[in-house]
Amino acid sequence: DHRQYNGVLAGAEGEVRVRNFEIVGENPVPPKGETFRIRETQNGLLTPGRCSTLSRRRDNVHDVRAGGEGARLFDIFTYFDPAAGSHSMEVGERPLDPDLKIYEAAWK
C-alpha cells in the first residue's frame, strides 16, 4: 500500500507482472490486527516502454513480480505527506469473489 503517493512504474528491460488493487470500503486504512478486503483493478505485463500508474486512492496497492529472465524498472514516486510510507500486507491466494476479484488481506 502506497497511501499518500502517486507513482509510475515503467518497464526498462525484461517482463514484470503488475497487479493493482484498491481497498474495499469506506476506510482507506483498515486497522492492524483485522482482515479486510481488496479488489484487483488491473493485471498487466510491463515490458520495455510500457507503464503502470497508481495514485493516493486509485490502484495504490500493487504486487510486482519479475519474469523468469528478471527485469528492470524505472520507478518514480511522489509523496504528499512527509510521514508517508509503504505498508505490506498478506493477501489470500484465492479470491473470495472470483467475479469481482475480491481478496481477503491483512497488514503484516
C-alpha positions in Angstrom: 0.0 0.0 0.0 1.5 3.3 -1.1 -1.1 5.7 0.5 -0.3 9.4 0.1 1.8 8.6 -3.0 1.4 9.0 -6.8 3.7 6.7 -8.8 4.7 5.4 -12.2 6.4 2.1 -12.9 8.0 1.9 -16.4 9.4 -1.2 -18.0 13.1 -0.9 -19.0 14.2 -4.5 -19.5 12.6 -7.9 -19.3 9.0 -8.5 -18.2 7.2 -7.7 -15.0 3.7 -8.8 -14.0 1.9 -5.9 -12.1 -1.3 -6.4 -10.3 -3.0 -3.4 -8.8 -5.6 -3.4 -6.0 -7.8 -1.0 -4.1 -9.0 -1.4 -0.5 -12.8 -2.0 -0.4 -15.0 0.0 1.9 -15.1 3.5 3.4 -11.9 3.2 5.5 -8.8 3.6 3.3 -6.6 2.5 6.2 -8.1 -0.6 7.9 -6.8 -1.2 11.4 -4.0 -3.6 12.1 -5.0 -7.0 13.5 -8.2 -7.2 11.4 -8.7 -8.7 8.0 -10.2 -6.5 5.2 -10.9 -6.8 1.5 -9.1 -5.6 -1.5 -10.3 -5.6 -5.1 -8.0 -6.3 -8.1 -8.3 -3.4 -10.5 -5.6 -4.2 -13.1 -3.4 -7.1 -14.1 -0.9 -6.4 -16.8 2.5 -7.2 -18.2 5.1 -4.4 -18.2 7.7 -4.7 -21.0 10.2 -2.0 -22.1 8.3 1.2 -22.8 5.0 0.2 -21.0 3.9 1.9 -17.8 1.7 1.3 -14.8 0.4 4.1 -12.6 -1.0 4.5 -9.1 -2.4 7.4 -7.1 -3.2 8.1 -3.5 -6.6 6.4 -3.8 -6.5 4.6 -7.1 -4.6 1.3 -7.6 -2.2 2.2 -4.7 -1.8 -1.4 -3.6 0.3 -3.4 -6.0 2.1 -6.7 -6.5 5.1 -6.6 -8.8 6.8 -9.9 -9.9 9.7 -10.1 -12.4 9.5 -12.7 -15.2 11.8 -15.7 -15.5 14.6 -13.7 -17.1 14.4 -10.9 -14.5 13.6 -7.3 -15.2 14.5 -3.7 -14.6 12.0 -0.9 -13.9 12.2 2.8 -13.8 10.2 3.7 -10.6 9.1 7.3 -9.8 7.1 8.1 -6.7 5.9 11.5 -5.3 4.5 11.8 -1.8 2.1 14.3 -0.3 2.8 13.7 3.4 6.4 13.6 4.9 5.2 10.7 7.1 4.1 8.7 4.1 5.5 5.2 3.8 4.9 1.8 2.2 2.9 -0.8 4.0 3.0 -4.5 3.3 0.1 -6.9 3.6 -0.7 -10.6 3.3 -3.2 -11.4 0.6 -5.2 -14.6 0.2 -4.2 -16.9 -2.7 -7.7 -17.3 -3.9 -10.3 -14.6 -4.4 -13.3 -14.6 -2.0 -15.4 -13.5 -5.0 -13.8 -14.5 -8.3 -16.2 -12.4 -10.5 -15.5 -9.2 -8.6 -11.8 -10.2 -8.0 -12.1 -9.5 -4.2 -9.5 -10.9 -1.9 -9.0 -11.1 1.9 -6.0 -9.2 3.2 -4.3 -8.2 6.5 -1.4 -5.9 7.3 1.9 -7.6 8.0 
